[in-house]
Amino acid sequence: MASSPNTIPAASSADSAGASPGTAAAKLDLTAEIARDLIRFDTTNYGEGRSNGETDAAEYVAQKLRALGLVPELFDSEPGRTSVVARVQGRDTSRPALVVHGHLDVVPADPANWSVDPFAGVIKDGLLWGRGAVDMKNMDAMILASLQDVIGSGGAPERDLVIAFFADEEAGGVLGSHFLVNEHPHLFDGATEAISEVGGYSITLGGQRAYLLQTGEKALIWVKLVARGEAGHGSRMHPNNAITRLAEAVAKLGRHEWPIRLTDTTEQLLGEIARILDVDPQRVGPDELALATGTASGFIQASLRTTANPTGLTAGYKHNVIPDAAEALIDIRSLPGEEDLVLAQIQDIVGADIEIVTMHRDIGLETEFSGPLIDAVVSTLERHDPGAPVLPYLLSAGTDNKALSTLGIKGYGFAPLRLPAYLDFPAMFHGVDERVPLDALVFGRRVLTDLLSSY
Ligand SMILES: [Zn+2]
């Protein structure tokens, strides 16, 4: 379905401004300019406490906020790990505040795999290329550019906004959103809702453009499997080899087929997909319906069940020595509320002699696809891309909304981007050659400006 770009209505010429290859550099929209600048700060977060840090990018962002007359506060959870928060006064102070947030860190990029320098902020073929172009310096820039539109000439948003740029999202937010929520919760006083990344982008469904609005997130459990055995000489008979036992456990877990279980969100999504495609959801299975979403199907299929992927192996220190322990990293994403059940099932799968050490754990979230914010998002998108349906979805990954939820703030993924059908946007999260069309950034800025002005 996603391979038929000709069935998608062309963007209006106004929306394509700045997107043609020859003129892009000269007419760069503010959004692309900020996103490019942010990509040039290498804020790589390697995980497990190793990071290049976010301070330079945080100071850049703070400077943009100051230029708009705001008073940003900078918070260092650790040296170099800087988050920025600023409050924008709304017209109607009786309304609860809305948190609009992004993260400043990115995952590592190996330049050898990329066709451009991942930290150069290259503009090519009407797209901005670089680590963070998709996740999520694009939205960071859309937030700043739309703020300029809303308050730059003395205007105000409808309600108070809490603008936050977090450090450390890519390592679970311990040194960013979780730090701020725990140590400085007053920053979010009066806020009840939040919008941020991994939603709001368009997909192609049955030849028609549709938008995915993220209304939930799976839970995250990062565990280490540890097999212990006896150390010994590599030349001997050795039945109790930790590496062999760990390898068996990892293979079993990696090949385990987790059953489909629909939540309110995924049930509603599949129902909507079936309606749009005009098929009977009782006759077309959940996986098949998910596959109809084309490029987004990787995300959506993973939202229908738990996943538990092996992501790392560590064992041994010498070719002729059997080590006494072997370890594997497993990235578990369970459906919301099933965390303990899934951990017990994993223990069954790997066997009682494998120790499971929880390294990091965070909750799942699910919010109903209704209410004033949803109505505002749907009507705003309708104004900017008439006739394109908005569908709820459960994110198979996680965002800083998890941390905000501990303060009772309902978070949504809404970083609006109207994308061409040929672009496999979901694959570029943490992927190679991350890039975003310049005209999609312009669209996002415009939609966000409209939403913040009116909601
Ligand atoms: Zn992200």
Residues whose N, C-alpha, C, O or C-beta is under 5 A from the ligand:
A	BS01	ZN	D135 M136 E197
